Amino acid sequence: NGLVQNVANVENMTIDGGNYTTTDGKGLRGIYITTGGVYNVNNVVVKNVTYAINVNTTAAVTLNVKNSTLEGWTSYGTTTTASFENVAFTCGTYANFKPYSATTLKDCTFEPGFQIDFTALTGVLTFDNCKYGDTVLTRENFASVVNIDGDCTGKIAF
């Protein structure tokens, strides 16, 4: 729907990269955010790309993703405020969720094998009724259930 007063709504669509190979070695992006603003993603399927969502800006970004399926790598920096609700994170060529900032996840599912990367996280990931495969995530089982990169100590909340 375009950027209007720094608000962009991406809704009701499938973004299929067809596993297209890029020539620059950077990988194909489904949703690529390069300017600050509010980005609302609702009822979107992103598949056959390297990055499902990639935020590449130091400007302030508010990212709200609902009722969507993200296949591949989702990553954003410390200037992004992010929330995910009823989102399925599924494995593709890459199966990685790498947030650098505090994030809220509600009613989300991660396909088994999907990795949650804590190596650059500066905030806390808050999980509310989320699952890894068929297992509901709790503080007690998180580290033994989820495929983790880095140390999640002090970086998760339920």
Backbone hydrogen bonds, N-H to C=O, Kabsch-Sander energy under -0.5 kcal/mol:
donor,donor_aa,acceptor,acceptor_aa,energy
4,V,2,G,-0.7
4,V,7,V,-2.5
7,V,4,V,-1.2
8,A,38,V,-2.9
9,N,2,G,-0.6
10,V,8,A,-0.5
10,V,40,N,-3.1
11,E,9,N,-0.6
12,N,42,N,-1.9
13,M,43,N,-1.2
15,I,45,V,-3.4
16,D,14,T,-0.7
17,G,15,I,-0.6
17,G,47,K,-2.5
19,N,48,N,-1.8
20,Y,17,G,-2.0
22,T,20,Y,-0.5
30,G,51,Y,-3.0
31,I,52,A,-1.9
32,Y,30,G,-0.5
33,I,31,I,-0.6
33,I,54,N,-2.7
34,T,32,Y,-0.6
37,G,60,A,-1.9
38,V,6,N,-3.2
39,Y,62,T,-3.3
40,N,8,A,-2.9
40,N,38,V,-0.5
41,V,39,Y,-0.6
41,V,64,N,-3.3
42,N,10,V,-2.5
42,N,40,N,-0.5
43,N,66,K,-1.8
45,V,13,M,-2.1
46,V,44,V,-0.5
46,V,69,T,-2.7
47,K,15,I,-2.6
50,T,28,L,-1.7
51,Y,28,L,-2.3
52,A,50,T,-0.5
52,A,73,W,-1.7
53,I,73,W,-0.9
54,N,31,I,-2.6
55,V,75,S,-2.1
56,N,33,I,-3.3
56,N,54,N,-0.6
61,V,79,T,-2.1
62,T,37,G,-2.6
63,L,61,V,-0.6
63,L,81,T,-3.0
64,N,39,Y,-2.9
64,N,62,T,-0.6
65,V,63,L,-0.5
65,V,83,S,-2.8
66,K,41,V,-2.9
67,N,85,E,-1.9
68,S,86,N,-0.6
69,T,44,V,-2.1
70,L,88,A,-3.0
71,E,46,V,-2.3
71,E,69,T,-0.6
72,G,70,L,-0.6
72,G,90,T,-1.9
73,W,50,T,-2.5
74,T,96,N,-2.4
75,S,53,I,-2.2
76,Y,98,K,-1.3
80,T,77,G,-1.5
81,T,61,V,-2.9
82,A,80,T,-0.5
82,A,102,A,-1.1
83,S,63,L,-2.3
84,F,104,T,-2.7
85,E,65,V,-2.6
86,N,106,K,-2.6
88,A,68,S,-2.4
89,F,87,V,-0.6
89,F,109,T,-3.3
90,T,70,L,-2.2
90,T,88,A,-0.7
92,G,94,Y,-0.9
97,F,115,Q,-2.4
98,K,74,T,-3.1
98,K,96,N,-0.5
100,Y,76,Y,-1.4
103,T,124,V,-2.0
104,T,82,A,-1.7
105,L,126,T,-3.3
106,K,84,F,-2.9
107,D,128,D,-2.8
109,T,87,V,-2.2
110,F,131,K,-2.2
111,E,89,F,-2.8
114,F,111,E,-2.6
115,Q,95,A,-2.9
116,I,147,N,-2.5
117,D,97,F,-2.8
117,D,115,Q,-0.6
118,F,116,I,-0.6
118,F,149,D,-3.4
121,L,118,F,-0.6
122,T,100,Y,-1.8
125,L,155,K,-2.8
126,T,103,T,-3.0
126,T,124,V,-0.6
127,F,125,L,-0.6
127,F,157,A,-3.0
128,D,105,L,-2.6
131,K,108,C,-2.5
132,Y,135,T,-2.6
133,G,110,F,-2.5
133,G,131,K,-0.6
135,T,132,Y,-1.8
136,V,134,D,-0.5
137,L,130,C,-3.1
142,F,138,T,-1.9
144,S,141,N,-0.8
145,V,141,N,-1.7
145,V,142,F,-0.7
146,V,142,F,-2.5
147,N,114,F,-0.7
148,I,146,V,-0.8
149,D,116,I,-2.0
152,C,150,G,-0.5
155,K,152,C,-2.6
157,A,125,L,-2.2
